[in-house]
Amino acid sequence: MQKLRGKLNELKIKDKRIFVHKFINTSLLIATALMAWKGIKVCSNTDTPIVVIVNNSMIPAYYPGDMLLIEMWNSPPLQAGDVIVYNFDGKESSIISRIMSIHEENNDYFIVTKGEKNESNDRAVLWNGKKFIQRKDVVGRVYFFVPYLGTIVIWLIDYPVLKYVLIVFMAIFIGLAAKQPKY
């Protein structure tokens, strides 16, 4: 009987160690992902270094589901032909358009943009009677894109249940995939 109690106590200690081991591994995985995201933000000099095309306004240059990488460095300066991402105060979503013309006055830019597929420039969609996009509204300039990778993001927006299924799947995967430590 004493031997059985000793084995049970040993098993309890191993279970705690295994749990702590899995918890630390999962925490390190999450911390690594957060550090990588912060590193991308610092390297691109913008708070939103990755955006996804969700509508048809930029066809044929970019299609819905394309993931765009953006940066906000001042060298080289913004110029006509650049694709930029901009946002206005109080608006949740960003707009992706090509610069049609740009004017500089008093160290500020006044930009007119147009979506590739749109028939006219974006002045019609600007808020609060704005006629131009200013430098402070620009989130970044597109420097690279990955076709179709953003489709996953669109699915997660269109089908909210998919988010929860994905979270449960990842939790099960992390729980089962962690190697059992040998003590």
C-alpha positions in Angstrom: 0.0 0.0 0.0 2.8 2.4 0.9 4.5 1.6 -2.5 1.2 2.5 -4.3 0.9 5.8 -2.5 4.5 6.6 -3.4 3.8 6.0 -7.1 0.6 8.2 -7.0 2.5 11.1 -5.4 5.2 10.7 -8.1 2.6 10.7 -10.8 1.0 13.9 -9.4 4.4 15.7 -9.4 4.9 14.6 -13.1 1.5 15.9 -14.1 2.3 19.3 -12.5 5.6 19.4 -14.3 4.0 18.5 -17.6 1.4 21.2 -17.2 4.0 23.8 -16.3 6.1 22.7 -19.3 3.2 23.0 -21.7 2.2 26.4 -20.2 5.7 27.8 -20.6 6.0 26.5 -24.2 2.7 28.0 -25.1 3.5 31.3 -23.4 6.9 31.4 -25.2 5.1 30.8 -28.6 2.7 33.7 -27.9 5.4 36.0 -26.7 7.5 35.2 -29.8 4.6 36.0 -32.1 3.9 39.3 -30.3 7.6 40.2 -30.5 7.7 39.4 -34.2 4.7 41.6 -34.8 6.3 44.5 -32.8 9.5 44.0 -34.8 7.6 44.2 -38.1 5.9 47.4 -36.9 9.2 49.0 -36.0 10.9 48.0 -39.3 8.0 49.3 -41.3 7.6 52.5 -39.2 3.8 52.1 -39.1 1.2 50.7 -36.6 -0.5 48.7 -39.3 2.2 47.1 -41.4 -0.1 44.5 -43.0 -3.5 45.1 -44.7 -5.8 42.9 -46.7 -7.7 43.9 -49.8 -11.4 43.2 -49.1 -13.1 44.7 -52.2 -12.7 45.1 -55.9 -11.6 48.7 -56.2 -7.9 47.9 -56.8 -8.4 45.3 -59.6 -6.3 44.6 -61.7 -3.3 45.6 -59.5 -4.6 43.8 -56.4 -7.5 41.4 -55.9 -9.6 40.7 -52.8 -7.6 38.4 -50.5 -4.2 39.9 -51.4 -2.2 40.8 -48.4 -0.2 44.0 -48.6 2.9 44.9 -46.7 3.2 48.7 -46.1 5.9 51.0 -44.8 6.0 54.6 -43.8 9.5 55.9 -44.4 10.0 59.3 -46.0 12.6 58.1 -48.4 11.8 58.2 -51.2 9.0 60.7 -50.8 5.5 59.9 -51.8 4.8 60.4 -55.5 2.1 59.9 -58.1 1.7 56.2 -58.9 2.4 55.0 -55.4 -0.3 52.8 -53.8 -1.0 54.1 -50.3 -3.2 53.1 -47.4 -5.0 56.0 -45.6 -7.4 56.4 -42.8 -9.3 59.4 -41.3 -9.9 60.1 -37.7 -12.9 58.2 -36.3 -13.0 55.7 -39.2 -12.3 52.0 -38.5 -11.3 50.7 -41.9 -8.5 51.8 -44.1 -8.7 52.7 -47.8 -6.2 51.5 -50.4 -5.8 53.7 -53.5 -3.2 54.9 -56.0 -1.9 58.4 -55.8 -3.1 60.4 -58.9 -1.6 63.7 -58.0 0.3 65.2 -55.1 0.9 68.8 -54.1 3.2 70.0 -51.4 2.5 73.2 -49.4 3.9 74.3 -46.1 5.6 71.0 -45.4 2.3 69.1 -45.9 1.1 66.9 -48.7 -2.3 67.3 -50.4 -3.0 64.0 -52.2 -5.7 63.0 -54.7 -6.1 59.2 -55.0 -8.1 56.8 -57.1 -8.9 53.1 -56.9 -7.8 51.2 -60.0 -11.3 50.0 -60.9 -13.1 53.2 -59.9 -14.1 55.6 -62.7 -13.4 58.8 -60.8 -11.0 59.9 -58.0 -11.7 59.3 -54.4 -12.9 62.8 -53.5 -16.5 61.5 -53.6 -15.7 59.1 -50.7 -13.8 61.5 -48.5 -15.4 62.5 -45.3 -16.4 65.8 -43.8 -16.1 67.7 -47.1 -12.4 67.0 -47.5 -11.0 67.5 -50.9 -7.5 66.1 -50.3 -5.8 63.4 -48.2 -3.1 65.0 -46.0 0.1 63.5 -44.8 -1.3 62.8 -41.4 -4.0 60.6 -42.9 -1.6 58.3 -44.7 -0.9 55.0 -42.9 1.7 53.8 -45.3 2.9 53.0 -48.8 2.6 49.5 -50.3 6.0 47.9 -51.0 5.2 44.2 -51.3 2.1 42.0 -51.6 1.3 38.3 -51.2 -1.5 37.0 -53.4 -4.4 35.1 -51.7 -2.9 35.0 -48.2 -5.4 37.5 -46.9 -8.3 35.2 -48.0 -8.1 33.6 -44.5 -8.7 37.0 -42.9 -11.7 37.6 -45.2 -13.2 34.2 -44.2 -12.7 35.0 -40.5 -14.6 38.3 -41.0 -17.4 36.7 -43.1 -17.8 33.6 -40.9 -17.3 34.5 -37.2 -17.9 30.9 -36.1 -14.8 30.0 -37.9 -12.8 32.1 -35.4 -14.0 29.9 -32.5 -13.4 26.7 -34.4 -9.9 27.8 -35.2 -9.2 28.8 -31.5 -10.4 25.4 -30.3 -8.4 23.5 -33.0 -5.2 25.5 -32.0 -5.8 24.8 -28.3 -6.2 21.0 -29.0 -3.2 21.0 -31.3 -1.0 22.8 -28.7 -2.2 20.4 -26.0 -1.5 17.3 -28.0 1.6 18.4 -29.9 3.7 19.5 -26.9 6.3 16.8 -26.3 6.1 15.1 -23.0 9.1 15.9 -20.9 11.1 12.9 -19.4 11.8 13.3 -15.7 
